Amino acid sequence: MRRFVLLLLAALTALVTSGSLAPVASAAPAGPEFLTITGKDGTKLGAHVFRPAGPGPHPAVVLISSWSVNNLEYIAQTRKLADAGYVALSYTTRGFWESGGTIEVAGPEDLSDASSAIDWVLANTSADPGKIGLAGVSYGAGISMLTAAKDKRVRAVAALSAWADLAAALLPNQTWSQQAIGLLALAGKITGRPGQKLNDTLAAYDRNDRVEAMKLAPERSAAQQLAGLNANKPAVLIANGWSDSLFPAGQIADFYTKLQVPKRLEFQPGDHAVPELTGLIGLPNDTWTSVHRWFDRHLRGAANGIDKEAPVQVRPTLGGSWKGYSDWAALEAAPKKLYLSGLTPVVDRTGELTGSARTGWSHEVGAGIDTIANGGTAILTGGAEALGIPQFAWIPGVLRTNAGVWQTPVLTSPATVRGTPKLHVTVTPSSARSTVVAYLYDVGLTGTGRLLTHQPYTLLDVTPGAARTIDISLDPLVHPVPAGHRIAVVLDTVDGLYRGESKIGGSVTFSSPANNPSRLDLPLG
């Protein structure tokens, strides 16, 4: 596999350098020049650079490779940047491919490497020290933001498919994101050399030790480095997919609201690294167009208007036109309180989502058995959404013995779900540890539901048989619901995306006490 990937990347390099994937400027830039950067601890990092034509000084952008990918990942984009007058360097992060060292999971060593790459650019090219940018996809995005919080020389960042809070991404509501962790671990072992911290973290994951596994998260989370970012004030562009199965949208939206820098946020349909994918081979791409405009404005000083546009730009979750908002709060529609009723005892055993409180009911489900309501498969399901193919479930087929289902009456006029749905529900688990998974669906006339968003929630070491109220913030979305459809909530206890705690033989009871009715706060705009 490794040899195949190298051959594929070599072929891509040949195509780009021959000019077939990128337009050639009248004065072609010099490169790619393949080189080695030496980190502050002596670690050797593989890299390439394109030098723009003409005398400097020039703005410079350093692109940091994704997890398990080397610096050839960005060769189409480094060429385009150099065509536009930038010094453009990309390097392979330590522990992967030709670079030395071990995988440090965006630790201090990785931030030092990013600063060393800036040092090399300033010492060996015509780069302007006052016009330095960092960019990257996924792993490179996270390292870019973390470095900008430490290194004042970074004046602009483009973070694509980024994470902000590593714990919230990989352990949402104390529930292991097992497919995401599995993919990252496998890719790291195939293409790199895991370091001790990564091995210790994976060992803690294997033995179900949440505290030990997440010890590395705060230092590696931009959400914990806000003070540095807000003090240094680099201009930060963040662009993610709504359905990112590695780094869900909710933690990005929370982080964006707390940034006090020139900033822009873009969400569009797709899973991890899908929205920006075509741009990596030099094809037209909305995300990379924004990246170039962002750097042109904040490094070159071009009056291209991107700083005058509404800074929150989104396309609906399942496709549609771009729309801008003045901030995240403006995107969030006012929540409509929809209360969960008791399930009908006969026919379809479905509860209502209604505008008045319904209390005194309970519904017990068998735990540990999956239903057809599920979040799909990491990367693939959200990737299909980028093509307009949503994840479906036939809601009448969801086993009521293992799930609760509530839905609105048929909508008489179109409505748009816009923002973060929040579920407030009382649960009584039969075991000390249990997992609940909440789903939101757009249900058509035939009962077929399109999955809109979901989120797990795990109860740890609670008193069996004791009622507890939980609040689940589902991942945000923007989705127009046609007239004639319904909105449905499904609650079950198992999803293949997650490693939960529900066991066969246990149960979870959903209820709505008179003094604390269960409800869905649905943002409708």
Stockholm file with secondary structure:
# STOCKHOLM 1.0

chainA/1-525         MRRFVLLLLAALTALVTSGSLAPVASAAPAGPEFLTITGKDGTKLGAHVFRPAGPGPHPAVVLISSWSVNNLEYIAQTRKLADAGYVALSYTTRGFWESGGTIEVAGPEDLSDASSAIDWVLANTSADPGKIGLAGVSYGAGISMLTAAKDKRVRAVAALSAWADLAAALLPNQTWSQQAIGLLALAGKITGRPGQKLNDTLAAYDRNDRVEAMKLAPERSAAQQLAGLNANKPAVLIANGWSDSLFPAGQIADFYTKLQVPKRLEFQPGDHAVPELTGLIGLPNDTWTSVHRWFDRHLRGAANGIDKEAPVQVRPTLGGSWKGYSDWAALEAAPKKLYLSGLTPVVDRTGELTGSARTGWSHEVGAGIDTIANGGTAILTGGAEALGIPQFAWIPGVLRTNAGVWQTPVLTSPATVRGTPKLHVTVTPSSARSTVVAYLYDVGLTGTGRLLTHQPYTLLDVTPGAARTIDISLDPLVHPVPAGHRIAVVLDTVDGLYRGESKIGGSVTFSSPANNPSRLDLPLG
#=GR chainA/1-525 SS CHHHHHHHHHHHHHHHHTTSSSCCCSSCCEEEEEEEEECTTSCEEEEEEEECSSSSCEEEEEEECCTTCCGGGGHHHHHHHHHTTCEEEEECCTTBTTSCSCBCSSCHHHHHHHHHHHHHHHHHSCEEEEEEEEEEETHHHHHHHHHHHHCTTEEEEEEESCCSCHHHHHSGGGCBCHHHHHHHHHHHHHHBCBCHHHHHHHHHHHTTCHHHHTTTTGGGCGGGGHHHHHHHCCEEEEEEETTCSSSCHHHHHHHHHHCCSSEEEEEESCSTTCTTTGGGGTCCCHHHHHHHHHHHHHTSCCCCSTTTSCSEEECCTTCCCCEEESSHHHHSCCEEEEEECCCCSSTTCCEEEESSCCCSCEEEEESSCCCSCCCCCTTHHHHHHHTTCCCEEEGGGSCTTSCEEEECCCCSSCEEEEECCEEEEEEEESSSSEEEEEEEEEECTTSEEEEEEEEEEEECSCCTTCCEEEEEECCCEEEEECTTCEEEEEEESCCTTSBCCCCTTCEEEEECCTTSCCEEEEEBC
#=GC SS_cons         CHHHHHHHHHHHHHHHHTTSSSCCCSSCCEEEEEEEEECTTSCEEEEEEEECSSSSCEEEEEEECCTTCCGGGGHHHHHHHHHTTCEEEEECCTTBTTSCSCBCSSCHHHHHHHHHHHHHHHHHSCEEEEEEEEEEETHHHHHHHHHHHHCTTEEEEEEESCCSCHHHHHSGGGCBCHHHHHHHHHHHHHHBCBCHHHHHHHHHHHTTCHHHHTTTTGGGCGGGGHHHHHHHCCEEEEEEETTCSSSCHHHHHHHHHHCCSSEEEEEESCSTTCTTTGGGGTCCCHHHHHHHHHHHHHTSCCCCSTTTSCSEEECCTTCCCCEEESSHHHHSCCEEEEEECCCCSSTTCCEEEESSCCCSCEEEEESSCCCSCCCCCTTHHHHHHHTTCCCEEEGGGSCTTSCEEEECCCCSSCEEEEECCEEEEEEEESSSSEEEEEEEEEECTTSEEEEEEEEEEEECSCCTTCCEEEEEECCCEEEEECTTCEEEEEEESCCTTSBCCCCTTCEEEEECCTTSCCEEEEEBC
//
